[in-house]
Amino acid sequence: MKTFIITGASKGLGAAIAKRCMRTSDHCILVSRTAHPEMERLAGEFGTKLTSISMDLNETDKLPSLIIEILAAVDEKSDIYFINNAGVIEPIKPVGNLGQVNLETSMRVNFMAPIVLTDEFVKLTRDWNRKKVVVNISSGAAKNPYHGWAAYCSTKAGLEMFTRVAGSEQGKLPFPTSLISFSPGVMDTEMQGTIRSADERDFSNRDKFHEYKEKGMLRSPEFVAEKLLQLIEVEDLENGKFYDIKNLL
C-alpha cells in the first residue's frame, strides 16, 4: 500500500502531484488552505481513498496536532511518501524593504512549517518498519542568490541544510526515513505569475522570467510531478541529497 501526504495540494505542483497520485496510490492525504474541486472526482474515478485537511501552515502552533491527525489516518501496512510542497515567493523586495510581517510569513511557511512537520513525522514514525520518504520541495534559490529574493533564498537554503543534516542522522537508525530536497526548476505556475508581475526595481531579473514564459521554457507541473514520483518510488534515494530535476531529464 502507498499513502501520499502532500501540502499545498490545491494548486501548482502540489495539485499536479496529487492528481497523479490519485491514479497510482491507495490513499492521498491533501493539506491546503482551500480545497481543489477536482480531487474528489478523481478519487471516486480511480477508487483512491482521499483525506482532505484544511490548514494554513502559517499557523505553526497547530502543526504538531496536524501530524498526529495525518498519521492517525495512515494504514499500519502502508508505505508513506510525505511531500512538503507548500511555499510562498513573497516578499519580492530588496533588503531594507522586506518588512517584518512579510518576513515572518515567509519564514513560517517556507521554513518553520516543513521542518516542524518533518521533525514531528520522524519522531512519531521512528519505530515504523516500512518505507518512509520525506521530500522537501526546494529551489535553485537554495543555492544561488537572486536580487529581491532574500526571504525566499534564505528560507530555501535553510530548509536544504536541514534536510541534509536530518538525512545524515537517519543513516544511523534501525528504521530510517529517507529525506531529500527536490528542485523542480522553473514551472508554469501561479508563483511564476507573481514573479513576472514584480516591480523591476524590486526584482532585477524580472525580464528573464518573462522570457521563460514567452519562449515556452517553463515546464508543466504535470511533467515535474511525473519525474518526482518516478524518483521517489523507483530510485534508491541518497539520504539528505539535493536532487535537481535537470539531472533527471
Summary of the structure (lengths in Angstrom):
residues: 249
radius of gyration: 17.6
end to end distance: 28.0
largest distance: 53.2
contacts: 824
relative contact order: 0.14
helix: 48%
strand: 17%
